[in-house]
Each structure stands twice: as structure tokens, then as C-alpha cells.
Amino acid sequence: MKNIKIGQTNWQTSAVALGIMRMEALTPEQAAKTLDAAKDAGINYIDSADIYSSGDSEKVFSQALKQSGVSRDELYIQSKGGIVLDPNRSHGSFVFGKRYDFSK
């Protein structure tokens, strides 16, 4: 796996990220196998966001991380914030709402 340097640091992350947007569709056991396979392939970069499946993807990821052979300290986790959903109109991968709110 090709690695890239992060900014002016000595940290290196995989050039490919494992996105967990749809991880809620997996059982924690299946997701743990996914994390183990990603580690075996040299992937240490995780793409996440609190809105992925209304937070359920992050919940499954958390459970999977505990069951996998991957240490949290081995991962670089990218997350996003400030994305606002309208729960009455959003479903699946269709996201509706104000979209962005970076106010305090």
C-alpha cells in the first residue's frame, strides 16, 4: 500500500481510505472482518462522519473495532461535522436539510 505524509508531520497514512458510510448494513462481526482485511491490505485511514446512517455506521464501527485485531492507535480517523439533516426528509443516502451549520 502506498503511504502519504500528512502535512508537515512525520505521520504517514495509507493513500486509500476505508469509508464506513454504509457500515451499518454489516453486523459487528462482519465489520470486524472488514477492518482486519483493511489492516492486512495496509489501510490505516478511515473516513467517517456522524451523519452516516444517522450515526449507526459509527456505532457498528466502534463495536467492530473492539472485536477486530486492529488497535485504535494504528488508525487515522477522518470525520466531518456541521452537516445538518432534516430527519423527516432524509433516508438512506438521500440527505436533505440546511446542510451546513458551523455556528457554536
N, CA, C and O atoms as CSV, one atom per row, in Angstrom:
chain,resi,resn,atom,element,x,y,z
A,1,MET,N,N,0.843,-1.176,0.000
A,1,MET,CA,C,0.000,0.000,0.000
A,1,MET,C,C,0.890,1.242,0.000
A,1,MET,O,O,1.814,1.361,0.805
A,2,LYS,N,N,0.603,2.137,-0.894
A,2,LYS,CA,C,1.320,3.407,-0.926
A,2,LYS,C,C,0.888,4.242,0.276
A,2,LYS,O,O,-0.300,4.305,0.596
A,3,ASN,N,N,1.843,4.879,0.939
A,3,ASN,CA,C,1.556,5.780,2.054
A,3,ASN,C,C,1.872,7.202,1.655
A,3,ASN,O,O,2.723,7.449,0.801
A,4,ILE,N,N,1.172,8.144,2.288
A,4,ILE,CA,C,1.439,9.558,2.048
A,4,ILE,C,C,1.679,10.253,3.388
A,4,ILE,O,O,1.112,9.876,4.414
A,5,LYS,N,N,2.525,11.267,3.351
A,5,LYS,CA,C,2.849,12.036,4.544
A,5,LYS,C,C,1.741,13.061,4.796
A,5,LYS,O,O,1.240,13.690,3.865
A,6,ILE,N,N,1.371,13.217,6.060
A,6,ILE,CA,C,0.334,14.179,6.414
A,6,ILE,C,C,0.978,15.523,6.738
A,6,ILE,O,O,1.630,15.679,7.770
A,7,GLY,N,N,0.790,16.485,5.849
A,7,GLY,CA,C,1.287,17.839,6.059
A,7,GLY,C,C,2.765,17.898,6.377
A,7,GLY,O,O,3.582,17.242,5.731
A,8,GLN,N,N,3.100,18.691,7.380
A,8,GLN,CA,C,4.490,18.886,7.796
A,8,GLN,C,C,4.887,17.944,8.930
A,8,GLN,O,O,5.900,18.168,9.593
A,9,THR,N,N,4.103,16.899,9.156
A,9,THR,CA,C,4.373,15.962,10.246
A,9,THR,C,C,5.185,14.778,9.736
A,9,THR,O,O,5.486,14.689,8.545
A,10,ASN,N,N,5.532,13.885,10.628
A,10,ASN,CA,C,6.167,12.624,10.249
A,10,ASN,C,C,5.139,11.495,10.160
A,10,ASN,O,O,5.512,10.338,9.962
A,11,TRP,N,N,3.857,11.816,10.302
A,11,TRP,CA,C,2.806,10.805,10.244
A,11,TRP,C,C,2.578,10.389,8.797
A,11,TRP,O,O,2.625,11.210,7.881
A,12,GLN,N,N,2.332,9.106,8.615
A,12,GLN,CA,C,2.038,8.583,7.280
A,12,GLN,C,C,0.755,7.778,7.334
A,12,GLN,O,O,0.525,6.994,8.254
A,13,THR,N,N,-0.060,7.988,6.341
A,13,THR,CA,C,-1.326,7.265,6.243
A,13,THR,C,C,-1.418,6.605,4.874
A,13,THR,O,O,-0.742,7.003,3.925
A,14,SER,N,N,-2.254,5.607,4.795
A,14,SER,CA,C,-2.434,4.921,3.514
A,14,SER,C,C,-3.064,5.877,2.506
A,14,SER,O,O,-3.853,6.750,2.866
A,15,ALA,N,N,-2.706,5.699,1.254
A,15,ALA,CA,C,-3.252,6.546,0.194
A,15,ALA,C,C,-4.714,6.220,-0.086
A,15,ALA,O,O,-5.419,7.003,-0.723
A,16,VAL,N,N,-5.163,5.074,0.385
A,16,VAL,CA,C,-6.548,4.638,0.215
A,16,VAL,C,C,-7.211,4.623,1.577
A,16,VAL,O,O,-6.626,4.158,2.555
A,17,ALA,N,N,-8.434,5.132,1.640
A,17,ALA,CA,C,-9.189,5.145,2.898
A,17,ALA,C,C,-10.280,4.081,2.862
A,17,ALA,O,O,-10.806,3.740,1.803
A,18,LEU,N,N,-10.606,3.565,4.048
A,18,LEU,CA,C,-11.778,2.710,4.198
A,18,LEU,C,C,-12.924,3.603,4.624
A,18,LEU,O,O,-12.916,4.142,5.730
A,19,GLY,N,N,-13.908,3.764,3.756
A,19,GLY,CA,C,-15.091,4.557,4.091
A,19,GLY,C,C,-16.106,3.706,4.825
A,19,GLY,O,O,-16.386,2.576,4.426
A,20,ILE,N,N,-16.663,4.255,5.909
A,20,ILE,CA,C,-17.620,3.467,6.692
A,20,ILE,C,C,-19.049,3.978,6.525
A,20,ILE,O,O,-19.898,3.727,7.380
A,21,MET,N,N,-19.320,4.685,5.445
A,21,MET,CA,C,-20.641,5.280,5.239
A,21,MET,C,C,-21.773,4.258,5.332
A,21,MET,O,O,-22.848,4.578,5.839
A,22,ARG,N,N,-21.553,3.060,4.861
A,22,ARG,CA,C,-22.619,2.061,4.855
A,22,ARG,C,C,-22.328,0.890,5.809
A,22,ARG,O,O,-22.899,-0.191,5.664
A,23,MET,N,N,-21.452,1.111,6.767
A,23,MET,CA,C,-21.069,0.045,7.685
A,23,MET,C,C,-22.242,-0.433,8.544
A,23,MET,O,O,-22.200,-1.541,9.081
A,24,GLU,N,N,-23.279,0.384,8.679
A,24,GLU,CA,C,-24.438,-0.028,9.484
A,24,GLU,C,C,-25.143,-1.238,8.896
A,24,GLU,O,O,-25.896,-1.913,9.598
A,25,ALA,N,N,-24.910,-1.525,7.618
A,25,ALA,CA,C,-25.532,-2.680,6.971
A,25,ALA,C,C,-24.856,-3.994,7.372
A,25,ALA,O,O,-25.361,-5.075,7.069
A,26,LEU,N,N,-23.713,-3.893,8.054
A,26,LEU,CA,C,-22.965,-5.079,8.473
A,26,LEU,C,C,-23.218,-5.377,9.942
A,26,LEU,O,O,-23.552,-4.486,10.722
A,27,THR,N,N,-23.055,-6.629,10.304
A,27,THR,CA,C,-23.033,-6.970,11.721
A,27,THR,C,C,-21.674,-6.530,12.261
A,27,THR,O,O,-20.738,-6.345,11.482
A,28,PRO,N,N,-21.548,-6.358,13.573
A,28,PRO,CA,C,-20.230,-6.017,14.109
A,28,PRO,C,C,-19.167,-7.057,13.740
A,28,PRO,O,O,-18.005,-6.708,13.532
A,29,GLU,N,N,-19.558,-8.326,13.657
A,29,GLU,CA,C,-18.609,-9.381,13.285
A,29,GLU,C,C,-18.138,-9.209,11.842
A,29,GLU,O,O,-16.947,-9.339,11.557
A,30,GLN,N,N,-19.068,-8.917,10.932
A,30,GLN,CA,C,-18.701,-8.685,9.534
A,30,GLN,C,C,-17.830,-7.438,9.406
A,30,GLN,O,O,-16.856,-7.427,8.652
A,31,ALA,N,N,-18.183,-6.399,10.139
A,31,ALA,CA,C,-17.413,-5.164,10.089
A,31,ALA,C,C,-16.008,-5.379,10.657
A,31,ALA,O,O,-15.047,-4.793,10.159
A,32,ALA,N,N,-15.879,-6.213,11.697
A,32,ALA,CA,C,-14.560,-6.525,12.264
A,32,ALA,C,C,-13.693,-7.221,11.220
A,32,ALA,O,O,-12.501,-6.935,11.111
A,33,LYS,N,N,-14.286,-8.130,10.456
A,33,LYS,CA,C,-13.541,-8.802,9.378
A,33,LYS,C,C,-13.104,-7.787,8.323
A,33,LYS,O,O,-12.014,-7.900,7.762
A,34,THR,N,N,-13.954,-6.798,8.054
A,34,THR,CA,C,-13.613,-5.743,7.105
A,34,THR,C,C,-12.418,-4.937,7.604
A,34,THR,O,O,-11.504,-4.633,6.837
A,35,LEU,N,N,-12.429,-4.588,8.900
A,35,LEU,CA,C,-11.306,-3.843,9.473
A,35,LEU,C,C,-10.025,-4.659,9.438
A,35,LEU,O,O,-8.956,-4.130,9.133
A,36,ASP,N,N,-10.128,-5.950,9.749
A,36,ASP,CA,C,-8.944,-6.812,9.700
A,36,ASP,C,C,-8.398,-6.910,8.274
A,36,ASP,O,O,-7.185,-6.876,8.066
A,37,ALA,N,N,-9.301,-7.032,7.292
A,37,ALA,CA,C,-8.867,-7.112,5.887
A,37,ALA,C,C,-8.214,-5.798,5.447
A,37,ALA,O,O,-7.217,-5.807,4.725
A,38,ALA,N,N,-8.780,-4.671,5.886
A,38,ALA,CA,C,-8.189,-3.374,5.554
A,38,ALA,C,C,-6.788,-3.265,6.144
A,38,ALA,O,O,-5.861,-2.809,5.474
A,39,LYS,N,N,-6.636,-3.680,7.393
A,39,LYS,CA,C,-5.314,-3.644,8.031
A,39,LYS,C,C,-4.326,-4.518,7.268
A,39,LYS,O,O,-3.191,-4.113,7.016
A,40,ASP,N,N,-4.768,-5.730,6.900
A,40,ASP,CA,C,-3.903,-6.647,6.155
A,40,ASP,C,C,-3.478,-6.051,4.806
A,40,ASP,O,O,-2.394,-6.347,4.304
A,41,ALA,N,N,-4.342,-5.211,4.228
A,41,ALA,CA,C,-4.029,-4.569,2.946
A,41,ALA,C,C,-3.191,-3.302,3.122
A,41,ALA,O,O,-2.786,-2.684,2.138
A,42,GLY,N,N,-2.932,-2.917,4.373
A,42,GLY,CA,C,-2.122,-1.731,4.639
A,42,GLY,C,C,-2.919,-0.453,4.798
A,42,GLY,O,O,-2.345,0.636,4.815
A,43,ILE,N,N,-4.236,-0.567,4.916
A,43,ILE,CA,C,-5.081,0.623,5.074
A,43,ILE,C,C,-5.164,0.991,6.552
A,43,ILE,O,O,-5.550,0.175,7.389
A,44,ASN,N,N,-4.794,2.233,6.855
A,44,ASN,CA,C,-4.874,2.725,8.232
A,44,ASN,C,C,-5.641,4.042,8.318
A,44,ASN,O,O,-5.611,4.720,9.345
A,45,TYR,N,N,-6.315,4.394,7.251
A,45,TYR,CA,C,-7.026,5.666,7.131
A,45,TYR,C,C,-8.521,5.364,7.017
A,45,TYR,O,O,-8.946,4.664,6.098
A,46,ILE,N,N,-9.316,5.890,7.948
A,46,ILE,CA,C,-10.750,5.633,7.993
A,46,ILE,C,C,-11.493,6.928,7.716
A,46,ILE,O,O,-11.193,7.961,8.314
A,47,ASP,N,N,-12.468,6.874,6.807
A,47,ASP,CA,C,-13.315,8.023,6.502
A,47,ASP,C,C,-14.654,7.822,7.197
A,47,ASP,O,O,-15.330,6.818,6.974
A,48,SER,N,N,-15.036,8.779,8.041
A,48,SER,CA,C,-16.252,8.673,8.832
A,48,SER,C,C,-16.963,10.017,8.904
A,48,SER,O,O,-16.398,11.054,8.555
A,49,ALA,N,N,-18.201,9.983,9.358
A,49,ALA,CA,C,-18.960,11.203,9.653
A,49,ALA,C,C,-20.126,10.815,10.549
A,49,ALA,O,O,-20.672,9.716,10.443
A,50,ASP,N,N,-20.492,11.721,11.422
A,50,ASP,CA,C,-21.570,11.409,12.355
A,50,ASP,C,C,-22.920,11.234,11.674
A,50,ASP,O,O,-23.834,10.663,12.268
A,51,ILE,N,N,-23.067,11.708,10.449
A,51,ILE,CA,C,-24.357,11.582,9.764
A,51,ILE,C,C,-24.499,10.278,8.986
A,51,ILE,O,O,-25.588,9.966,8.504
A,52,TYR,N,N,-23.421,9.514,8.856
A,52,TYR,CA,C,-23.528,8.262,8.102
A,52,TYR,C,C,-24.537,7.353,8.790
A,52,TYR,O,O,-24.315,6.874,9.902
A,53,SER,N,N,-25.641,7.131,8.106
A,53,SER,CA,C,-26.753,6.315,8.628
A,53,SER,C,C,-27.204,6.809,9.999
A,53,SER,O,O,-27.489,6.021,10.901
A,54,SER,N,N,-27.261,8.122,10.131
A,54,SER,CA,C,-27.705,8.767,11.375
A,54,SER,C,C,-26.887,8.327,12.578
A,54,SER,O,O,-27.410,8.213,13.687
A,55,GLY,N,N,-25.619,8.083,12.359
A,55,GLY,CA,C,-24.731,7.693,13.446
A,55,GLY,C,C,-24.583,6.196,13.631
A,55,GLY,O,O,-23.709,5.748,14.374
A,56,ASP,N,N,-25.420,5.419,12.970
A,56,ASP,CA,C,-25.371,3.958,13.149
A,56,ASP,C,C,-24.097,3.344,12.598
A,56,ASP,O,O,-23.612,2.346,13.131
A,57,SER,N,N,-23.543,3.927,11.531
A,57,SER,CA,C,-22.291,3.392,10.980
A,57,SER,C,C,-21.157,3.530,11.984
A,57,SER,O,O,-20.327,2.629,12.111
A,58,GLU,N,N,-21.114,4.644,12.694
A,58,GLU,CA,C,-20.069,4.829,13.706
A,58,GLU,C,C,-20.264,3.869,14.880
A,58,GLU,O,O,-19.290,3.413,15.477
A,59,LYS,N,N,-21.505,3.565,15.208
A,59,LYS,CA,C,-21.769,2.609,16.296
A,59,LYS,C,C,-21.262,1.220,15.925
A,59,LYS,O,O,-20.627,0.549,16.738
A,60,VAL,N,N,-21.544,0.788,14.691
A,60,VAL,CA,C,-21.073,-0.525,14.238
A,60,VAL,C,C,-19.550,-0.525,14.157
A,60,VAL,O,O,-18.909,-1.504,14.540
A,61,PHE,N,N,-18.965,0.571,13.660
A,61,PHE,CA,C,-17.509,0.689,13.593
A,61,PHE,C,C,-16.894,0.531,14.980
A,61,PHE,O,O,-15.901,-0.178,15.143
A,62,SER,N,N,-17.475,1.184,15.968
A,62,SER,CA,C,-16.963,1.099,17.339
A,62,SER,C,C,-16.989,-0.334,17.854
A,62,SER,O,O,-16.016,-0.809,18.439
A,63,GLN,N,N,-18.098,-1.014,17.634
A,63,GLN,CA,C,-18.213,-2.411,18.075
A,63,GLN,C,C,-17.232,-3.304,17.314
A,63,GLN,O,O,-16.617,-4.202,17.891
A,64,ALA,N,N,-17.096,-3.049,16.028
A,64,ALA,CA,C,-16.193,-3.853,15.200
A,64,ALA,C,C,-14.745,-3.654,15.610
A,64,ALA,O,O,-13.967,-4.608,15.628
A,65,LEU,N,N,-14.378,-2.430,15.937
A,65,LEU,CA,C,-13.003,-2.143,16.336
A,65,LEU,C,C,-12.635,-2.932,17.595
A,65,LEU,O,O,-11.511,-3.416,17.726
A,66,LYS,N,N,-13.587,-3.058,18.514
A,66,LYS,CA,C,-13.343,-3.822,19.743
A,66,LYS,C,C,-13.152,-5.304,19.451
A,66,LYS,O,O,-12.408,-5.983,20.159
A,67,GLN,N,N,-13.820,-5.816,18.411
A,67,GLN,CA,C,-13.756,-7.247,18.073
A,67,GLN,C,C,-12.615,-7.588,17.120
A,67,GLN,O,O,-12.213,-8.746,17.016
A,68,SER,N,N,-12.099,-6.589,16.433
A,68,SER,CA,C,-11.078,-6.837,15.411
A,68,SER,C,C,-9.695,-6.950,16.039
A,68,SER,O,O,-9.514,-6.767,17.243
A,69,GLY,N,N,-8.740,-7.254,15.193
A,69,GLY,CA,C,-7.346,-7.289,15.612
A,69,GLY,C,C,-6.646,-5.963,15.358
A,69,GLY,O,O,-5.417,-5.908,15.308
A,70,VAL,N,N,-7.419,-4.894,15.198
A,70,VAL,CA,C,-6.879,-3.578,14.891
A,70,VAL,C,C,-6.927,-2.709,16.152
A,70,VAL,O,O,-7.955,-2.627,16.824
A,71,SER,N,N,-5.815,-2.073,16.454
A,71,SER,CA,C,-5.757,-1.153,17.588
A,71,SER,C,C,-6.152,0.244,17.115
A,71,SER,O,O,-5.768,0.665,16.023
A,72,ARG,N,N,-6.907,0.950,17.922
A,72,ARG,CA,C,-7.297,2.330,17.591
A,72,ARG,C,C,-6.064,3.189,17.326
A,72,ARG,O,O,-6.099,4.089,16.487
A,73,ASP,N,N,-4.985,2.913,18.035
A,73,ASP,CA,C,-3.761,3.694,17.882
A,73,ASP,C,C,-3.088,3.502,16.519
A,73,ASP,O,O,-2.194,4.265,16.155
A,74,GLU,N,N,-3.516,2.491,15.772
A,74,GLU,CA,C,-2.954,2.237,14.442
A,74,GLU,C,C,-3.684,3.005,13.345
A,74,GLU,O,O,-3.257,2.988,12.191
A,75,LEU,N,N,-4.782,3.680,13.692
A,75,LEU,CA,C,-5.651,4.284,12.689
A,75,LEU,C,C,-5.626,5.803,12.707
A,75,LEU,O,O,-5.431,6.433,13.747
A,76,TYR,N,N,-5.829,6.369,11.530
A,76,TYR,CA,C,-6.103,7.786,11.369
A,76,TYR,C,C,-7.568,7.860,10.952
A,76,TYR,O,O,-7.944,7.356,9.894
A,77,ILE,N,N,-8.393,8.490,11.786
A,77,ILE,CA,C,-9.822,8.565,11.507
A,77,ILE,C,C,-10.178,9.996,11.153
A,77,ILE,O,O,-10.002,10.918,11.949
A,78,GLN,N,N,-10.684,10.157,9.938
A,78,GLN,CA,C,-11.157,11.458,9.458
A,78,GLN,C,C,-12.659,11.507,9.681
A,78,GLN,O,O,-13.373,10.580,9.298
A,79,SER,N,N,-13.137,12.557,10.286
A,79,SER,CA,C,-14.574,12.715,10.470
A,79,SER,C,C,-14.981,14.098,9.989
A,79,SER,O,O,-14.140,14.962,9.741
A,80,LYS,N,N,-16.260,14.285,9.866
A,80,LYS,CA,C,-16.789,15.574,9.424
A,80,LYS,C,C,-17.828,16.036,10.436
A,80,LYS,O,O,-18.439,15.218,11.124
A,81,GLY,N,N,-18.022,17.321,10.522
A,81,GLY,CA,C,-19.026,17.851,11.437
A,81,GLY,C,C,-19.737,19.023,10.805
A,81,GLY,O,O,-19.309,19.540,9.773
A,82,GLY,N,N,-20.831,19.445,11.429
A,82,GLY,CA,C,-21.568,20.601,10.961
A,82,GLY,C,C,-22.546,20.318,9.844
A,82,GLY,O,O,-23.127,21.248,9.284
A,83,ILE,N,N,-22.743,19.053,9.508
A,83,ILE,CA,C,-23.712,18.700,8.472
A,83,ILE,C,C,-25.040,18.419,9.173
A,83,ILE,O,O,-25.124,17.564,10.055
A,84,VAL,N,N,-26.061,19.142,8.771
A,84,VAL,CA,C,-27.352,19.074,9.450
A,84,VAL,C,C,-28.361,18.372,8.548
A,84,VAL,O,O,-28.490,18.694,7.367
A,85,LEU,N,N,-29.066,17.417,9.120
A,85,LEU,CA,C,-30.061,16.664,8.363
A,85,LEU,C,C,-31.468,17.065,8.772
A,85,LEU,O,O,-31.703,17.479,9.907
A,86,ASP,N,N,-32.388,16.941,7.849
A,86,ASP,CA,C,-33.809,17.018,8.161
A,86,ASP,C,C,-34.277,15.569,8.250
A,86,ASP,O,O,-34.491,14.930,7.219
A,87,PRO,N,N,-34.442,15.032,9.477
A,87,PRO,CA,C,-34.769,13.616,9.622
A,87,PRO,C,C,-36.099,13.214,8.998
A,87,PRO,O,O,-36.309,12.038,8.702
A,88,ASN,N,N,-36.997,14.170,8.794
A,88,ASN,CA,C,-38.288,13.851,8.176
A,88,ASN,C,C,-38.186,13.643,6.682
A,88,ASN,O,O,-39.055,13.013,6.080
A,89,ARG,N,N,-37.126,14.169,6.073
A,89,ARG,CA,C,-36.963,14.051,4.627
A,89,ARG,C,C,-35.784,13.187,4.213
A,89,ARG,O,O,-35.730,12.732,3.071
A,90,SER,N,N,-34.836,12.951,5.118
A,90,SER,CA,C,-33.636,12.188,4.788
A,90,SER,C,C,-33.888,10.700,4.994
A,90,SER,O,O,-34.553,10.297,5.948
A,91,HIS,N,N,-33.356,9.901,4.100
A,91,HIS,CA,C,-33.460,8.446,4.217
A,91,HIS,C,C,-32.383,7.813,3.357
A,91,HIS,O,O,-32.079,8.291,2.264
A,92,GLY,N,N,-31.809,6.726,3.867
A,92,GLY,CA,C,-30.746,6.054,3.113
A,92,GLY,C,C,-29.632,7.028,2.787
A,92,GLY,O,O,-29.128,7.716,3.675
A,93,SER,N,N,-29.242,7.095,1.521
A,93,SER,CA,C,-28.168,8.006,1.122
A,93,SER,C,C,-28.703,9.364,0.665
A,93,SER,O,O,-27.930,10.213,0.221
A,94,PHE,N,N,-30.027,9.577,0.771
A,94,PHE,CA,C,-30.612,10.862,0.400
A,94,PHE,C,C,-30.630,11.768,1.621
A,94,PHE,O,O,-31.293,11.479,2.617
A,95,VAL,N,N,-29.896,12.863,1.531
A,95,VAL,CA,C,-29.726,13.777,2.660
A,95,VAL,C,C,-30.382,15.110,2.317
A,95,VAL,O,O,-30.047,15.747,1.318
A,96,PHE,N,N,-31.320,15.516,3.163
A,96,PHE,CA,C,-31.988,16.795,2.976
A,96,PHE,C,C,-31.851,17.610,4.251
A,96,PHE,O,O,-31.757,17.057,5.347
A,97,GLY,N,N,-31.841,18.913,4.101
A,97,GLY,CA,C,-31.780,19.782,5.265
A,97,GLY,C,C,-31.002,21.032,4.959
A,97,GLY,O,O,-30.693,21.320,3.803
A,98,LYS,N,N,-30.685,21.774,6.000
A,98,LYS,CA,C,-29.941,23.020,5.866
A,98,LYS,C,C,-28.549,22.750,5.306
A,98,LYS,O,O,-27.936,23.630,4.701
A,99,ARG,N,N,-28.060,21.549,5.505
A,99,ARG,CA,C,-26.780,21.026,5.032
A,99,ARG,C,C,-25.603,21.396,5.925
A,99,ARG,O,O,-24.948,20.493,6.446
A,100,TYR,N,N,-25.299,22.680,6.130
A,100,TYR,CA,C,-24.099,23.019,6.896
A,100,TYR,C,C,-24.406,24.086,7.925
A,100,TYR,O,O,-25.056,25.088,7.626
A,101,ASP,N,N,-23.935,23.864,9.135
A,101,ASP,CA,C,-24.082,24.832,10.213
A,101,ASP,C,C,-22.836,24.762,11.073
A,101,ASP,O,O,-22.664,23.814,11.838
A,102,PHE,N,N,-21.974,25.745,10.959
A,102,PHE,CA,C,-20.730,25.753,11.712
A,102,PHE,C,C,-20.781,26.747,12.871
A,102,PHE,O,O,-19.745,27.165,13.387
A,103,SER,N,N,-21.997,27.120,13.276
A,103,SER,CA,C,-22.126,28.038,14.408
A,103,SER,C,C,-21.799,27.308,15.706
A,103,SER,O,O,-21.774,26.078,15.745
A,104,LYS,N,N,-21.549,28.072,16.765
A,104,LYS,CA,C,-21.269,27.467,18.068
A,104,LYS,C,C,-22.484,26.734,18.564
A,104,LYS,O,O,-22.454,26.153,19.649
